Amino acid sequence: MSSLKRIISGTISGLVRNFSNIIIHILSLPIYLTFWSIKLYGVWILLLTVVSILKVPLYSYREYLGNEFLKLGKKNKKKISKILYGSTIIMFLYGTILIFLLILILNQTDFLYYFTIDEALINDVRNALILLFILEIVGFVVSLFNHALYPFHYYPKINWISLIITIVVPISQILTVVLGFGLIELSIITFLIVVSLNILFFIYILTLIKIEKINYIKFYFLKNLNHLKKSSFLMLGHFIIIFKNQGVRLILVPFLGSVQMITYVAMKTASNIMSQLFSSFANSFLVEFIDYINEKNDRAYIYSYTMLYIIFILIIIPFAFFFQIAAPVVFEIWTRDKIIFDPILFASMTGSFLIMIFYYPASIILQGKNLYKQSLVISIFVSISFVLILLLMLDYYLIRGAGYTLIIIEILTGIFYFYYSYKWLDKNFIRFNFNIIILTLLDLLISIIFIFIISLNKINTYYVINLFVIFKIFSALFFFKLLPKKIKHKILKLNINA
């Protein structure tokens, strides 16, 4: 299978996965709010948020190893084997230590009382937290073997099969709520279903491991501990990503209350529709992109990120703009008019998402080549900035301040990523085409201004839409004019063949 076909297959499977996720999320919110109180639903969201933050050390370790597998490539099976089996034992021991620490914190401190959880729910939340965290450890051990297969181009196939977990788990959760069960029952059922599916998935993964002859050699326990040490450099960065996406809820609860937190979560969920659609393409793109760099294939490398920016300008940004117009009506129906839509907050979330896509080609160079020290520098600066800016913005702008913070942080993050990726490319490969980068940036900035204008609703929507469409046509034509001749020829050839 060619790289283009693998990207297309991986993208389609990702689209199906994320589209299913979107539909399930859209259906689940009104169901939860029908059978549970908004406060109980808020506790469930809070529980999932805490779990997502607690699992960051394991996630960082798994991501570091996944990037290491990609960096080694399919020609280094023995090196992959040496890392895989020893790291599995370390992952299990690491998870066990974290569970022990979690139980200690929950039983010896007032950690849960900080979130003003109802006294009657404290024990249920404590037990649910432990169950869901054990579940994460099981998932990470399985996914470690899954990631070891990515250099062998199994990503599309594995992604299709893992759709079963993506669809079955949330549907079973919805049915549990509809049947009248509470928090702890929902957690137990989630645990049983996910563990069962992961066991079946793991059996299938092991058959692929045998086919590729990624055989056990030794555990190399001490050598693999070095990978755990290096993954700690990524940990802070992942904490920030999780905190930006979910952890901000932990600050919103004591500052603005659980109802405002649910408002933010609902708005972020709607905004994440675009993010999930993009991730369908991004995950398969990452595997092939790093492969081009490993093989020093400069033509394929330039063509790949140029095509990403063409998709960004012609599809993603227009979709984000028109989604901003439709969002208020969709949101009102979706939440059954129980949560107030804030167009400025939503526009801020949309803007931050678009900025993240813009610097994506730079970020995956640091990710794919495991430049963990540079990632650490970015993480330290961004983490301090994020907390300070968020607290300041919440004080002045309340919930909208969270949205403004996201935009500022994504701008700072993008500057760092481009700086470090440019330095690495200049030394080891080839430079970015800055004409393409600058034009894409201008298109992005003007498009974000249009998104905020449409959200303010002070100018006739019809005029704004017409101006936006005219701007996008001229921007696309100018972008195509700036493209290198070889890329123009390849794009035209692709259209002719299509």
NORLINVEN-V264598 format. One record per pair of residues at least 4 apart in sequence whose C-alpha atoms are under 7 Angstrom apart, sorted by the first residue. I is the first residue (numbers start at 1). GAP is how many residues later the second one is. D is the distance in Angstrom with one decimal. If there is no record, write none. Layout:
# NORLINVEN-V264598
<<I/GAP/D> <I/GAP/D>>
This chain:
# NORLINVEN-V264598
<<1/4/6.2> <1/5/6.5> <2/4/6.2> <3/4/6.1> <3/285/6.6> <4/4/6.1> <5/4/6.0> <6/4/5.9> <6/150/6.4> <7/4/5.9> <7/277/5.3> <7/278/6.1> <8/4/6.1> <9/4/6.1> <9/147/5.7> <10/4/6.0> <10/145/6.7> <10/146/4.2> <10/149/7.0> <10/274/5.3> <11/4/6.0> <11/269/4.9> <11/270/4.5> <11/273/6.4> <12/4/6.2> <13/4/6.1> <13/143/6.8> <13/146/6.2> <13/147/5.4> <14/4/6.0> <14/145/7.0> <14/266/3.9> <14/267/6.8> <15/4/5.7> <15/262/6.1> <15/265/5.1> <16/4/6.0> <17/4/6.2> <17/146/5.8> <17/149/6.7> <18/4/6.0> <18/258/5.6> <18/259/6.3> <18/262/6.9> <19/4/6.2> <20/4/6.1> <20/147/6.7> <21/4/6.0> <22/4/6.0> <22/251/6.3> <23/4/6.2> <24/4/5.8> <25/4/6.3> <26/308/6.5> <27/4/6.6> <28/4/6.0> <28/146/6.4> <29/4/6.2> <29/306/6.9> <30/4/6.0> <30/304/6.7> <30/305/5.9> <30/306/6.8> <31/4/6.3> <32/4/5.5> <32/9/6.8> <32/145/6.9> <33/4/6.0> <33/5/6.0> <35/142/6.7> <35/143/6.4> <36/4/6.2> <36/5/6.3> <37/4/6.3> <38/4/6.0> <39/4/6.3> <40/4/6.4> <41/4/6.3> <42/4/6.1> <42/216/6.5> <42/220/6.4> <43/4/6.0> <44/4/6.3> <45/4/6.1> <46/4/6.2> <47/4/6.3> <47/82/6.6> <48/4/6.1> <49/4/6.4> <49/197/5.9> <49/198/6.3> <50/4/6.1> <51/4/6.1> <51/78/6.8> <51/82/6.2> <52/4/6.8> <53/186/6.7> <53/189/6.5> <55/4/6.1> <56/4/5.8> <56/179/6.5> <56/182/6.4> <56/183/6.2> <57/4/6.3> <57/178/5.9> <58/4/6.2> <59/4/6.0> <60/4/6.0> <60/171/5.9> <60/174/5.9> <60/175/5.2> <60/178/6.6> <61/4/6.3> <61/167/6.1> <61/170/5.1> <62/4/6.1> <62/78/6.9> <62/82/6.2> <63/4/6.1> <64/4/6.1> <64/167/5.6> <64/306/6.9> <65/4/6.2> <66/4/6.4> <66/81/5.3> <66/82/6.6> <67/4/6.1> <67/300/6.7> <67/301/5.3> <67/302/6.9> <67/303/6.2> <68/4/6.2> <68/302/6.9> <69/4/6.3> <69/11/6.2> <69/79/5.9> <69/82/6.6> <70/80/6.9> <70/81/5.3> <70/298/6.9> <71/297/6.6> <71/298/6.1> <72/4/5.9> <73/78/5.2> <74/77/5.1> <74/78/5.5> <76/4/6.3> <77/4/6.1> <77/137/5.9> <78/4/6.2> <79/4/6.4> <80/4/6.0> <81/4/6.4> <81/133/5.5> <81/134/6.1> <81/135/6.1> <81/136/6.8> <82/4/6.7> <82/135/6.5> <82/136/6.4> <82/137/6.6> <82/138/6.5> <83/4/5.9> <83/141/6.3> <84/4/6.2> <85/4/6.9> <85/131/6.6> <85/134/5.6> <86/4/6.5> <86/133/4.0> <86/134/5.6> <86/135/5.2> <86/138/6.2> <87/4/5.9> <87/137/6.0> <88/4/6.3> <88/53/6.3> <89/4/6.2> <90/4/5.8> <91/4/6.1> <91/50/6.7> <92/4/6.2> <93/4/6.3> <94/4/6.3> <95/4/6.2> <95/42/5.9> <96/4/6.3> <97/4/6.3> <98/4/6.1> <99/4/6.2> <100/4/6.2> <101/4/6.2> <102/4/6.1> <103/4/6.1> <104/4/5.8> <105/4/5.5> <106/5/6.4> <106/20/6.6> <110/4/6.9> <112/5/6.9> <113/4/6.1> <115/138/6.8> <115/139/6.9> <117/4/6.9> <117/5/6.7> <118/4/6.7> <121/4/6.1> <122/4/6.1> <123/4/6.2> <124/4/6.0> <124/59/6.8> <124/60/5.4> <125/4/5.9> <126/4/6.6> <127/4/6.3> <128/4/6.1> <128/56/5.7> <128/59/5.6> <129/4/6.1> <130/4/6.3> <131/4/6.3> <131/56/7.0> <131/60/6.7> <132/4/6.4> <132/55/6.8> <132/59/6.6> <133/4/6.6> <134/4/6.6> <135/4/6.4> <135/56/6.1> <135/60/6.9> <136/4/6.2> <137/4/6.3> <138/4/6.5> <139/4/6.1> <139/59/6.8> <140/4/6.1> <142/4/6.5> <142/56/7.0> <142/60/5.8> <143/4/6.0> <144/4/6.4> <145/4/6.9> <145/60/6.9> <146/59/6.4> <149/4/7.0> <149/5/5.9> <150/4/5.5> <150/5/5.4> <154/4/6.0> <155/4/5.9> <156/4/6.3> <157/4/6.5> <158/4/6.1> <159/4/6.5> <162/4/6.6> <163/4/6.2> <164/4/5.9> <165/4/5.8> <165/32/6.6> <167/4/6.4> <168/4/6.1> <169/4/6.3> <169/21/6.7> <169/24/6.9> <169/25/6.8> <170/4/6.2> <171/4/6.3> <172/4/6.2> <173/4/6.4> <173/13/6.4> <173/17/6.7> <174/4/6.2> <175/4/6.1> <176/4/6.8> <176/5/5.8> <176/10/6.2> <177/4/5.4> <177/5/6.9> <181/4/5.9> <181/5/6.6> <182/4/6.2> <183/4/6.3> <184/4/6.3> <185/4/6.2> <186/4/6.1> <187/4/6.1> <188/4/6.3> <189/4/6.2> <190/4/6.0> <191/4/6.0> <192/4/6.2> <193/4/6.2> <194/4/6.0> <195/4/6.2> <196/4/6.6> <197/4/6.1> <198/4/5.9> <199/4/6.4> <200/4/6.6> <201/4/6.3> <202/4/6.1> <203/4/6.6> <204/4/6.8> <205/4/6.3> <206/4/6.2> <207/4/6.3> <208/4/6.3> <209/4/6.1> <209/5/5.6> <210/4/6.3> <210/5/7.0> <220/4/6.1> <221/4/6.3> <224/4/6.8> <225/4/6.3> <226/4/6.3> <227/4/6.1> <228/4/6.6> <231/4/6.5> <233/139/5.6> <233/140/6.4> <233/143/5.2> <234/4/6.3> <234/138/5.9> <234/141/6.3> <234/142/6.1> <235/4/6.1> <236/4/6.3> <236/140/6.9> <236/143/5.7> <237/4/6.4> <237/138/6.7> <237/139/6.6> <237/142/4.4> <238/4/6.1> <239/4/5.8> <240/4/5.9> <240/139/6.9> <240/143/5.9> <241/4/6.3> <242/4/5.6> <242/5/6.1> <243/4/3.7> <243/5/5.6> <244/4/6.0> <248/4/6.3> <249/4/6.2> <249/12/5.8> <251/4/6.3> <252/4/5.3> <252/5/6.5> <252/9/5.6> <253/4/4.4> <253/5/5.0> <253/8/5.9> <256/4/5.9> <257/4/6.4> <258/4/6.2> <259/4/6.3> <260/4/6.3> <261/4/6.2> <262/4/6.0> <263/4/6.2> <263/76/6.1> <264/4/6.0> <265/4/6.0> <266/4/6.3> <267/4/6.2> <267/79/6.4> <268/4/5.9> <269/4/6.8> <271/75/6.9> <271/78/6.4> <271/79/6.3> <272/4/5.9> <273/4/6.3> <274/4/6.3> <275/4/6.2> <275/78/6.8> <276/4/6.5> <278/4/6.1> <279/4/6.0> <281/4/6.0> <282/4/6.1> <283/4/6.9> <284/4/6.7> <285/4/5.9> <286/4/6.2> <286/78/6.7> <287/4/6.4> <288/4/6.4> <289/4/6.7> <289/12/6.5> <290/4/6.1> <290/78/5.9> <291/4/6.2> <292/4/6.0> <292/5/5.0> <292/8/6.4> <292/9/5.7> <293/4/6.2> <293/8/6.8> <297/4/6.2> <298/4/6.1> <299/4/6.0> <300/4/5.9> <301/4/6.6> <302/4/6.1> <303/4/6.0> <303/184/6.3> <304/4/6.3> <305/4/6.3> <305/56/6.4> <306/4/6.3> <307/4/6.2> <308/4/6.1> <309/4/6.1> <309/131/6.9> <310/4/6.0> <311/4/5.3> <311/5/6.4> <312/4/4.8> <312/5/6.0> <313/4/5.7> <314/4/6.6> <315/4/6.0> <316/4/6.2> <317/4/6.2> <318/4/6.2> <319/4/5.9> <320/4/6.3> <320/30/6.9> <321/130/5.7> <322/4/6.6> <323/4/5.7> <324/127/7.0> <326/4/6.4> <327/4/5.8> <328/4/6.2> <328/13/6.2> <329/4/6.4> <330/4/6.0> <331/4/6.0> <331/10/6.8> <332/4/5.8> <332/5/4.8> <333/4/6.4> <335/4/6.1> <342/4/6.3> <343/4/6.0> <343/112/5.3> <344/4/6.2> <344/56/7.0> <344/108/7.0> <344/111/6.1> <345/4/6.3> <345/55/5.1> <345/58/5.3> <346/4/6.2> <347/4/6.0> <347/104/6.3> <347/105/6.0> <347/108/6.7> <348/4/6.2> <348/55/4.9> <348/56/5.9> <348/59/6.4> <349/4/6.2> <349/54/5.7> <349/57/6.9> <350/4/6.3> <351/4/6.3> <351/56/6.5> <351/97/5.8> <352/4/6.3> <352/54/5.8> <352/55/4.5> <352/58/6.0> <353/4/6.5> <354/4/6.3> <355/4/6.6> <355/55/6.3> <355/56/6.8> <356/4/6.1> <356/54/6.2> <359/4/6.3> <359/55/5.3> <359/59/7.0> <360/4/6.2> <361/4/6.8> <362/55/5.6> <362/56/5.4> <362/59/5.5> <363/4/6.3> <363/54/5.5> <364/4/5.5> <365/4/5.9> <365/56/6.1> <366/4/5.8> <366/5/5.0> <366/55/6.4> <367/4/6.6> <371/4/6.4> <372/4/6.1> <373/4/6.5> <374/4/6.4> <374/46/6.9> <375/4/6.1> <376/4/6.2> <377/4/6.4> <378/4/5.9> <378/35/7.0> <378/38/6.4> <379/4/5.7> <380/4/6.3> <381/4/6.2> <382/4/5.8> <382/27/6.8> <382/31/6.8> <383/4/6.4> <384/4/6.3> <385/4/5.8> <386/4/5.8> <386/23/6.3> <387/4/6.2> <388/4/6.3> <389/4/5.9> <389/16/6.2> <390/4/6.0> <390/11/6.7> <390/12/6.1> <390/15/5.6> <391/4/6.3> <392/4/6.6> <393/4/5.6> <393/5/6.9> <393/8/4.3> <393/9/6.8> <393/12/6.9> <394/4/4.3> <394/5/6.2> <394/7/4.8> <394/8/6.5> <397/4/4.8> <400/4/6.5> <401/4/6.1> <402/4/6.4> <403/4/6.7> <404/4/6.4> <405/4/6.1> <406/4/6.1> <407/4/6.3> <408/4/6.4> <409/4/6.0> <410/4/6.0> <411/4/6.4> <412/4/6.5> <413/4/6.2> <414/4/6.1> <415/4/6.2> <416/4/6.3> <417/4/5.9> <418/4/5.8> <419/4/6.4> <420/4/6.3> <421/4/6.0> <422/4/5.9> <422/9/6.5> <423/4/6.3> <424/4/6.0> <425/4/4.8> <425/5/5.3> <425/6/5.6> <426/4/5.6> <426/5/5.4> <433/4/6.5> <434/4/5.9> <435/4/6.2> <436/4/6.1> <437/4/6.2> <438/4/6.2> <439/4/6.2> <439/40/6.9> <440/4/6.1> <441/4/6.2> <442/4/6.2> <443/4/6.0> <443/32/6.8> <444/4/6.2> <445/4/6.4> <446/4/6.4> <447/4/6.3> <448/4/6.3> <449/4/6.2> <450/4/6.2> <450/18/7.0> <451/4/6.2> <452/4/6.2> <453/4/6.7> <454/7/6.6> <454/10/6.9> <460/4/6.5> <461/4/6.1> <462/4/6.3> <463/4/6.2> <464/4/6.1> <465/4/6.2> <466/4/6.2> <467/4/6.1> <468/4/6.2> <469/4/6.3> <470/4/6.4> <471/4/6.0> <472/4/6.0> <473/4/6.3> <474/4/6.1> <475/4/6.0> <476/4/6.2> <477/4/6.3> <478/4/6.4> <479/4/6.6> <483/4/6.5> <483/5/6.2> <484/4/6.3> <485/4/6.1> <486/4/6.2> <487/4/6.1> <488/4/6.1> <489/4/6.0> <490/4/6.1> <491/4/6.3> <492/4/6.2> <493/4/6.1> <494/4/6.1>>
